[in-house]
Amino acid sequence: MKLEQAIQQILKQRGEPMTVAEVTDAINAQQLCTRHDGSDVCDFQVHGRSFNRKDLFERKGEMVKLKKDE
């Protein structure tokens, strides 16, 4: 699963905004996505992907939520 798909899945499960750290922890706990070397994803990756994919996510500080049309 791609990282943006994992972020979306976690946010849909929770149904409310989450911090980057909470999203990262949930992705790793559910083993939804790993890095190319097989290690857990890190906060920096979730931060970057959620910040750069403005078509999918809204950011306010460390908080991440799905766009309204999702």
C-alpha positions as CSV (number, residue, x, y, z in Angstrom):
1,M,0.0,0.0,0.0
2,K,1.3,3.5,-0.8
3,L,1.9,5.8,2.1
4,E,-0.9,8.3,1.1
5,Q,-3.4,5.4,1.0
6,A,-2.3,4.3,4.5
7,I,-2.7,7.8,5.8
8,Q,-6.2,8.0,4.3
9,Q,-7.2,4.6,5.8
10,I,-6.0,5.7,9.2
11,L,-7.8,9.0,9.1
12,K,-11.0,7.3,7.9
13,Q,-10.8,4.8,10.7
14,R,-10.4,7.5,13.3
15,G,-12.9,9.9,11.7
16,E,-11.2,13.0,13.1
17,P,-8.0,14.9,12.6
18,M,-4.8,13.3,14.0
19,T,-1.3,14.5,14.7
20,V,1.5,13.3,12.4
21,A,2.9,11.2,15.2
22,E,-0.5,9.5,15.8
23,V,-0.9,8.7,12.1
24,T,2.6,7.3,11.9
25,D,2.1,5.2,15.0
26,A,-1.1,3.8,13.7
27,I,0.4,3.0,10.3
28,N,3.2,1.1,11.9
29,A,1.0,-0.7,14.5
30,Q,-1.2,-2.0,11.7
31,Q,1.8,-2.6,9.4
32,L,0.0,-0.9,6.5
33,C,3.1,0.5,4.9
34,T,6.9,0.1,5.2
35,R,10.0,1.8,3.9
36,H,11.8,0.3,0.9
37,D,14.2,-1.4,3.3
38,G,11.4,-3.0,5.3
39,S,11.6,-0.7,8.3
40,D,8.7,1.3,9.8
41,V,7.7,4.6,8.3
42,C,8.8,7.7,10.2
43,D,7.1,11.0,11.2
44,F,9.1,12.9,8.6
45,Q,7.6,10.7,5.7
46,V,4.0,11.2,7.0
47,H,4.6,14.9,7.5
48,G,6.0,15.3,3.9
49,R,3.4,13.2,2.2
50,S,0.5,14.8,4.0
51,F,1.9,18.3,3.4
52,N,2.6,17.8,-0.3
53,R,-0.7,16.1,-1.2
54,K,-2.9,19.0,-0.7
55,D,-5.4,17.3,-3.0
56,L,-5.9,14.6,-0.4
57,F,-5.1,16.2,3.0
58,E,-5.5,19.4,5.0
59,R,-2.9,20.4,7.5
60,K,-3.0,22.8,10.4
61,G,0.3,22.7,12.3
62,E,0.9,19.0,13.2
63,M,-2.7,18.1,12.6
64,V,-3.7,16.1,9.5
65,K,-7.2,15.5,8.2
66,L,-8.9,14.4,5.0
67,K,-10.1,16.9,2.5
68,K,-13.8,17.6,2.8
69,D,-14.5,15.9,-0.5
70,E,-13.0,12.6,0.6
